[in-house]
Amino acid sequence: MSGSLTIIGTGPGNPGQTTPQAFEAIAAGEMFFGYGPYLDRLDLRPDQSRVASDNREEIHRARAALDAATRGARVCVVSGGDPGVFAMAAAVCEAIETGPETWRRLDVKVLPGVTAMLAVAARAGAPLGHDFCAISLSDNLKPWELIERRLRAVAEAGLVIALYNPISKARPWQLPNAFKILREVLPVTTPVIFGRAVGRPDEHFAVAPLGEAHQQPADMATCIIIGSAETRIIERPGMDPLVYSPRGVGM
């Protein structure tokens, strides 16, 4: 029997933001590997099994999933958001590159999903309407000095910045340091968007100027979008403002 491995993203958390293609893969899967809270989003049948693991065990999870697929199972590796954006698709590829030849012969598919920055951007308006980038503030897999250089470089280049993994209990100092670096380059009036659990009942959404951004709450589930010098705010009476980046520079 020939197994397969499909890597899916459930989106930001609202079931309506999980793609039909992902739902089809879930319906066809036999074994599901992922971080526990992501697996909890799935409505699995009794004949489908789940293997939950901690969020920092990506390579171990990828290898266990590949082993199961090699043994003939139809395996799904589950991420939140999009599996290719700071998620499990890269971990599976890393495992395959350094693993046995049998893993390279498996039928492996990566299905696109809705990543957090797209959900937060849609909630705000159109802050990604012009050039942008995504940066993870986690220094688990890269040095903080590199993160600092990248933040300064992309701010100076005029890119809108989406920050993933902005802060945690183990590194509460990194987000304030990131804002400090950005204030050295960008106007203090630059819009900063905070989006947590967008589309879910426990959603937190706020827009603040860069000079006051450090006063907003954030955690690992928060995606933060920092505008460029071109990004604008349209105030609306009794409603959240619309935040957008014009399609052209100097418009």
C-alpha positions as CSV (number, residue, x, y, z in Angstrom):
1,M,0.0,0.0,0.0
2,S,1.3,3.4,-1.0
3,G,0.8,6.2,1.6
4,S,0.7,10.0,1.1
5,L,1.3,13.1,3.0
6,T,-0.7,16.3,2.6
7,I,0.2,19.5,4.5
8,I,-2.7,21.8,5.1
9,G,-3.5,25.0,6.9
10,T,-6.8,25.6,8.7
11,G,-6.6,29.4,8.3
12,P,-6.7,31.9,11.1
13,G,-9.3,30.0,13.1
14,N,-12.7,30.9,11.7
15,P,-14.0,27.7,9.9
16,G,-15.2,29.9,7.1
17,Q,-11.6,30.8,6.3
18,T,-10.5,27.1,5.8
19,T,-10.4,26.4,2.1
20,P,-12.6,23.8,0.4
21,Q,-9.5,22.0,-0.8
22,A,-8.3,21.7,2.8
23,F,-11.7,20.3,3.9
24,E,-11.4,17.7,1.1
25,A,-8.0,16.6,2.3
26,I,-9.3,16.4,5.9
27,A,-12.1,14.2,4.7
28,A,-9.7,11.8,2.9
29,G,-7.1,11.7,5.6
30,E,-6.4,8.8,8.1
31,M,-3.8,10.2,10.5
32,F,-3.5,13.8,11.5
33,F,-0.3,15.3,13.0
34,G,-0.1,18.7,14.4
35,Y,-0.1,21.1,17.4
36,G,-2.9,20.2,19.7
37,P,-5.0,23.5,19.4
38,Y,-4.8,23.2,15.6
39,L,-6.0,19.6,15.6
40,D,-8.8,20.7,18.0
41,R,-10.2,22.7,15.1
42,L,-10.9,19.6,13.1
43,D,-14.1,17.6,13.3
44,L,-12.6,14.1,12.8
45,R,-14.5,10.9,12.4
46,P,-14.0,7.9,14.8
47,D,-11.9,6.1,12.1
48,Q,-9.5,9.1,11.9
49,S,-6.7,9.4,14.4
50,R,-4.8,12.4,15.7
51,V,-1.2,12.7,17.0
52,A,-0.8,15.9,18.9
53,S,2.6,17.5,19.9
54,D,4.0,20.7,21.3
55,N,4.3,23.7,19.0
56,R,8.1,23.6,19.2
57,E,8.4,20.0,18.0
58,E,8.1,20.6,14.3
59,I,10.9,18.4,13.0
60,H,10.0,15.5,15.3
61,R,6.4,15.9,14.1
62,A,7.4,16.0,10.5
63,R,9.5,12.8,10.8
64,A,6.8,10.9,12.6
65,A,4.3,11.9,9.9
66,L,6.7,10.9,7.1
67,D,7.2,7.5,8.8
68,A,3.5,7.0,9.0
69,A,3.1,7.8,5.3
70,T,5.9,5.5,4.4
71,R,4.0,2.7,6.2
72,G,1.0,3.3,3.9
73,A,-1.2,5.8,5.8
74,R,-2.9,8.8,4.3
75,V,-1.4,11.4,6.5
76,C,-2.3,15.1,7.0
77,V,0.1,17.5,8.7
78,V,-1.9,20.3,10.1
79,S,-0.9,24.0,10.5
80,G,-2.8,27.1,11.3
81,G,-3.0,29.8,8.7
82,D,-1.0,28.8,5.6
83,P,1.3,25.8,6.0
84,G,4.0,27.4,4.0
85,V,4.3,30.6,6.1
86,F,6.4,30.1,9.2
87,A,4.7,26.7,9.5
88,M,5.0,22.9,8.8
89,A,5.6,22.8,5.1
90,A,9.2,24.0,5.6
91,A,9.7,21.5,8.5
92,V,8.6,18.6,6.3
93,C,10.9,19.7,3.5
94,E,13.8,20.0,5.9
95,A,13.1,16.5,7.2
96,I,12.8,15.0,3.7
97,E,16.1,16.6,2.7
98,T,18.0,15.0,5.5
99,G,16.0,11.8,5.8
100,P,16.0,8.4,4.1
101,E,15.5,7.9,0.4
102,T,12.0,6.4,1.0
103,W,10.7,9.8,2.1
104,R,11.7,11.4,-1.2
105,R,9.5,8.9,-3.0
106,L,6.3,9.8,-1.1
107,D,3.4,11.6,-2.6
108,V,3.7,15.0,-0.8
109,K,1.3,17.9,-1.4
110,V,1.2,21.3,0.2
111,L,-2.2,23.0,0.1
112,P,-2.4,26.8,0.4
113,G,-4.3,28.5,3.2
114,V,-5.3,31.9,4.5
115,T,-2.4,33.2,6.6
116,A,-2.8,35.5,9.6
117,M,-1.5,38.6,7.9
118,L,-4.2,38.3,5.2
119,A,-7.0,38.0,7.7
120,V,-5.7,40.9,9.7
121,A,-5.2,43.0,6.6
122,A,-8.7,42.3,5.4
123,R,-10.1,43.3,8.8
124,A,-8.3,46.6,8.6
125,G,-8.9,47.4,4.9
126,A,-6.0,47.2,2.6
127,P,-2.7,47.8,4.4
128,L,-0.9,45.3,2.1
129,G,-2.1,47.2,-1.0
130,H,1.5,48.0,-2.0
131,D,4.9,46.2,-1.4
132,F,5.2,44.3,1.9
133,C,7.1,41.6,3.7
134,A,6.6,39.2,6.7
135,I,9.1,38.8,9.5
136,S,9.0,36.4,12.5
137,L,10.3,38.1,15.7
138,S,11.1,34.7,17.2
139,D,14.9,34.2,17.6
140,N,14.6,30.4,18.2
141,L,16.0,29.6,14.7
142,K,17.9,32.8,13.9
143,P,19.9,35.4,15.8
144,W,18.2,38.6,17.1
145,E,20.9,40.7,15.5
146,L,19.7,39.5,12.1
147,I,16.1,40.3,12.9
148,E,17.2,43.9,13.9
149,R,19.0,44.3,10.6
150,R,16.1,43.1,8.6
151,L,13.6,45.3,10.4
152,R,15.7,48.4,9.8
153,A,16.4,47.5,6.1
154,V,12.7,46.8,5.2
155,A,11.5,49.9,7.0
156,E,14.1,52.0,5.1
157,A,13.0,50.4,1.9
158,G,9.4,51.5,2.4
159,L,7.8,48.1,2.9
160,V,4.8,47.4,5.0
161,I,5.8,44.8,7.6
162,A,3.8,41.9,9.0
163,L,5.2,40.6,12.3
164,Y,4.6,37.0,13.3
165,N,5.4,35.5,16.7
166,P,5.8,39.1,18.1
167,I,6.2,38.3,21.8
168,S,6.2,35.5,24.3
169,K,6.7,35.0,28.1
170,A,10.2,33.9,27.4
171,R,11.1,37.0,25.3
172,P,8.9,40.0,26.4
173,W,11.6,42.5,25.4
174,Q,11.7,41.8,21.6
175,L,8.5,43.6,20.5
176,P,9.4,46.8,22.3
177,N,12.9,46.7,20.8
178,A,11.4,46.2,17.4
179,F,9.1,49.2,17.8
180,K,12.1,51.2,19.0
181,I,14.1,50.3,15.8
182,L,11.1,51.1,13.6
183,R,10.6,54.5,15.3
184,E,14.2,55.4,14.2
185,V,13.1,55.1,10.6
186,L,9.4,55.7,10.3
187,P,7.2,58.6,11.4
188,V,5.6,58.0,14.9
189,T,2.2,58.5,13.2
190,T,2.7,55.4,11.1
191,P,-0.4,53.1,11.6
192,V,0.2,49.9,13.5
193,I,-2.5,47.2,13.3
194,F,-2.9,44.5,16.0
195,G,-5.0,41.5,15.1
196,R,-5.5,38.5,17.3
197,A,-8.0,35.7,16.6
198,V,-9.5,37.7,13.8
199,G,-12.9,36.3,12.8
200,R,-13.3,34.4,16.1
201,P,-15.4,35.2,19.1
202,D,-12.3,36.2,21.1
203,E,-11.0,38.6,18.4
204,H,-8.9,41.6,19.5
205,F,-8.4,44.3,16.8
206,A,-6.8,47.7,17.3
207,V,-5.1,50.4,15.3
208,A,-2.5,52.7,17.0
209,P,0.2,55.1,15.8
210,L,3.7,53.7,16.0
211,G,4.6,56.1,18.8
212,E,1.9,54.5,21.0
213,A,2.0,51.0,19.7
214,H,3.9,49.7,22.8
215,Q,0.8,50.3,24.8
216,Q,-1.3,47.7,23.0
217,P,-1.5,44.1,24.2
218,A,0.0,41.3,22.1
219,D,1.0,37.7,22.4
220,M,2.1,34.8,20.2
221,A,-1.3,34.6,18.6
222,T,-1.2,38.3,17.5
223,C,-0.2,39.3,14.0
224,I,1.0,42.9,13.8
225,I,1.1,45.0,10.6
226,I,3.2,48.1,10.5
227,G,2.5,50.5,7.7
228,S,5.0,52.3,5.6
229,A,5.3,56.1,5.4
230,E,2.7,55.9,2.6
231,T,0.0,54.0,4.6
232,R,-3.1,56.0,5.3
233,I,-6.0,55.9,7.7
234,I,-9.6,56.8,6.7
235,E,-11.6,57.7,9.9
236,R,-15.3,56.6,9.9
237,P,-17.8,57.9,12.4
238,G,-18.9,55.1,14.8
239,M,-16.8,52.4,13.0
240,D,-13.2,51.2,12.9
241,P,-11.0,53.2,10.5
242,L,-10.0,51.8,7.2
243,V,-6.2,51.4,6.9
244,Y,-4.7,51.2,3.4
245,S,-1.5,51.5,1.5
246,P,-1.9,53.2,-1.9
247,R,-1.1,51.1,-4.9
248,G,1.5,53.7,-6.0
249,V,4.2,55.6,-4.2
250,G,3.6,59.3,-3.9
251,M,-0.1,59.0,-4.7
